[in-house]
Amino acid sequence: METLAKAAYNKRGNEAEFYKRFFTSVSVWVGFTDSLVLKAYQECEIAGVNALDALHLAAAFEAGADEFITAEKKGKSIFRSRLLPVRTIRP
């Protein structure tokens, strides 16, 4: 909802197409568990990452991701993550 739906609402067609292709290719899904929420909470507490981004980061970490790619602009709290290296698709 925060990626594809937001890109569609803001009429960012290229970004929406990227998300569609990406999510179709995902082969590992992480369940919403108490341990995932705890890891996200700890990321909020330690790095000051906002709640939804912390949940996304924790899920990516649990799935074994090497890095986290976001549409956020540099300087946002997500870039303080200690779970994974964070890169942006924004220039």
N, C-alpha and C positions, 0 to 999 in steps of 0.2 A: 504494500500500500504506500509505503514511503518512497518507493522508487518508480515503478512503472506507472502507477496511478497518478503520481505527482507530475511525472514527465508528460503524460497524456493531457492532464488538466492544463498544464502550462504550454501546451502545443509545441513541445520539443520532440519532434518526430524522430530524429536520429537517435536521441537518447532513449526514447521508448523502444525503438527497434533493437538497440543494443541490449536492453534489459530482457526483451522477449527472447532473443537468441540465447542470452546467457542463462536465463532460468530454465529454458528447455534443455540445456546441456548439463545441468546440475545432476550429479549422481549420488551425492551424500547429503542426507537431510538430518538435522539434529532436532530431537524432541525438546519441547518446553518442559524442563524439569526443575525441581527445587535447586539442584546443584548448578544448573545454568543460571538461574536467577541469582544465586549466591555469588557466582563468579562475576556476573554483571554488576551486582551491588558493590563488590570489592573494587571493580574497575572505576565505578563512580567515586567511591571513597578515596582511592589512592591517586587516581589521575584526574578526577574532576570531569570525567566524560558524562554527557547527558544520558538519561536513562535508556532511551530507545537505541541510541548508538551503542551503549554498553551491552545491551542484549544482542545486538547484531555482532559486535566484536566477540562476545563470549561464544556465540554459536559458531562463528567462523573458526575460532580457536579450537573448540571442541571437535569440529569437523576435520581438523588437521590442516587448515589453510596456511600457506606460507606468507601471505600478505593480505591486507584488506584494502580494497579499492572502493573509493567513495566519490560522490558527486559534490561533496562539501568543498567549500573554498578553504584554502590554506588559512591557518590561524584559528580554526574552530577547535573546540575541546577534543574532538575525536583524534586529532593529531598528537595528543598527549598520551595515547594508549601505550601501555607497557605489554599488552598481550601480543600484539602483532605490529609489524611495520604497516603504516597507513600511507596510501598514495591517492591522489585525486585525478579525476579525468578532466578537471577544469584547467585551463591554461594558467 
